[in-house]
């Protein structure tokens, strides 16, 4: 929001002069005289860091100015007091300044109106001008202040960047918490699956093994038991995480190879030819990066457990 000059401040110490100097024509005053102001709003103005000045409502003559305005305008005190404000080289559009001051004198105060001022010899910049009659004092005098719009814009951008940085930080924290929660949920689900398999499935498989079974049935049952055990062990997860390009049949063959099952036995269990088993073994060596090494396929698969 635009910043306005405070009209009073009891904490600011004011020079107890009680009177103001009258100037005729171009004032030849020293810096202290230029900065000498009455009590109330002018006392605050004298110590304000905001560039501000006092003009007569009728002739637009500069009656007083604070140090901040003198520094802002680059004018010496003797070139400021008693001079029509719209006659200063500071203003690039003195006619607009005059209209703003006339409206303020008629009871239509200007608040943060954009106006162009000189910024060095060949450049200009935009400032925000505020002009108000002195409240509770002489309404024939106007209290004016200026704010550098470029500095205000930079400050606004800094605030926006800070807000966005905070939003990004909060979003990042929310995502981190969500990821942590997801991992914890997945871990709890895995623990429930493991517990269910161990308590509700494997005991019945063990009982089935104790019943009369032929050779093939015993082999199938052994494979089922082994696969269920592996589902709740790191092997299948490690194999899936590291080598997601494996086909379901290759995963079946890989599991049986890791268990020490021969190609002939694998062919019989999976109802495929021995040549097909050898093809899948060769494909596994290729996809697992063992094609050009001497590492044993079973040894590698066992290392994933």
C-alpha angles and dihedrals in degrees: 000000000000117000119235129197111259112244096215140006120183092196095064116091113231129202107255098224096122092197138067127222120253115228128198119200115330107000119230098202132149122240093264089053092051091051095045109111140166126259126278117030093003091054089058091045093056092060098035121116089214114095106251140160141182122233135179112253093224107043097020087230117163107245098175142347135192126237092258092060093047089052091045095049095040089225128137116239093247090056092051111046117082093011124120104256093223089055092065117108087227093083117074092191107035092168092061089047090052092051091050092051093046091053091048090052088052092056099269103113118203117228121193095334113175115243133163123243134180117270105191124320102309106019139065140200139197123254133181113241124203121188124181135163110249106269115236092356134074108333089200089076125073124211110212133185136178133209124198102242093201092059090045090051092050091049090050091050090050089053091049091050091049091050091049091047090053091048091051091048092050091047091049091050091049091051091048091052091047091051091049091049091049091052091048091049091050091049092050091048091051091050091052092050092049092049092049094049093047095045104032107028114027095053091058092048088054090052091050090054088059092058124085107280133165122237097268093047091052091050093049091047091050091051092049091050091047093048093050089049090051092049088063093042130075095254100084092041092049092048093048094045096048099036110028090159094073118114121232090252091051090051090052091050092045091053093050092046090052089053090056096253114157123236090250092053091045090052091052094046095047094039092236133118123272088240089058089052090052089050091053092046090052091048090051092053089050096048094042091053095247098115096100097034134080093229114129115245094223092048091052093048091048090054089063092062 
